[in-house]
Structure formats: C-alpha cells, structure tokens
Amino acid sequence: MAENKDDKSTWAIGGGILLGLGVGFFFLGSGAVLAFVGSMIAGLGIGLIITSILSSRK
C-alpha cells in the first residue's frame, strides 16, 4: 500500500465526527440522547461522502 503524506482527504471523516459531536451537544442539553447519537452518525456520513468526493478527483 503506497502512502501519500500529502493526502488530507481522510481528515474529512474526523472533521465530520467533530462537527456531529459539536451539534450533538446542543441536543444533549435538552435530554435528546438519540439526537446526539444521530448527529454523530450524520457527521460520519458527511465525512465519508466528502472523502469519497475528494479521493475521486485525483
């Protein structure tokens, strides 16, 4: 497996998770635990979509 140190497309997954976590904390304050988990899963999905778009452009 050839590693490319300049490839930052996988950072989108971590960024999506952190975005979902930040949005989820607003839901967690109101007691909606499932909305908190759902926002983290949505953030992961967005990160995966962005990663696939960035990796296909190369």
C-alpha positions in Angstrom: 0.0 0.0 0.0 1.6 3.3 -1.1 1.1 6.0 1.4 0.7 9.6 0.2 1.7 12.0 3.0 0.1 14.9 1.2 -3.4 13.3 1.1 -5.6 15.1 3.5 -8.9 13.8 2.2 -9.3 11.3 5.2 -9.3 14.3 7.5 -12.9 14.9 6.4 -14.0 11.9 8.4 -12.6 13.2 11.6 -13.9 16.7 10.8 -17.4 15.3 10.2 -17.3 13.4 13.5 -16.2 16.5 15.4 -18.9 18.6 13.7 -21.5 16.0 14.6 -20.2 16.0 18.2 -20.5 19.7 18.4 -24.0 19.8 17.0 -25.0 16.9 19.3 -24.0 18.7 22.4 -26.9 21.2 21.8 -29.3 18.2 21.6 -27.8 16.6 24.7 -28.6 19.7 26.8 -32.3 19.2 26.1 -32.1 15.5 27.0 -32.4 14.0 23.5 -29.7 11.4 23.7 -30.8 9.7 20.4 -30.5 13.0 18.6 -26.9 13.3 20.0 -26.0 9.9 18.6 -27.8 10.6 15.3 -25.9 13.8 14.8 -22.6 11.9 15.3 -23.6 9.3 12.8 -24.7 12.0 10.3 -21.3 13.7 10.8 -19.6 10.5 10.0 -21.7 10.1 6.9 -20.9 13.6 5.7 -17.2 13.0 6.3 -17.3 9.8 4.3 -19.1 11.4 1.4 -16.6 14.3 1.3 -13.7 11.8 1.5 -15.1 9.9 -1.5 -15.5 13.0 -3.5 -12.0 14.3 -2.7 -10.4 10.9 -3.4 -12.2 10.5 -6.8 -10.9 13.9 -8.0 -7.3 12.7 -8.0 
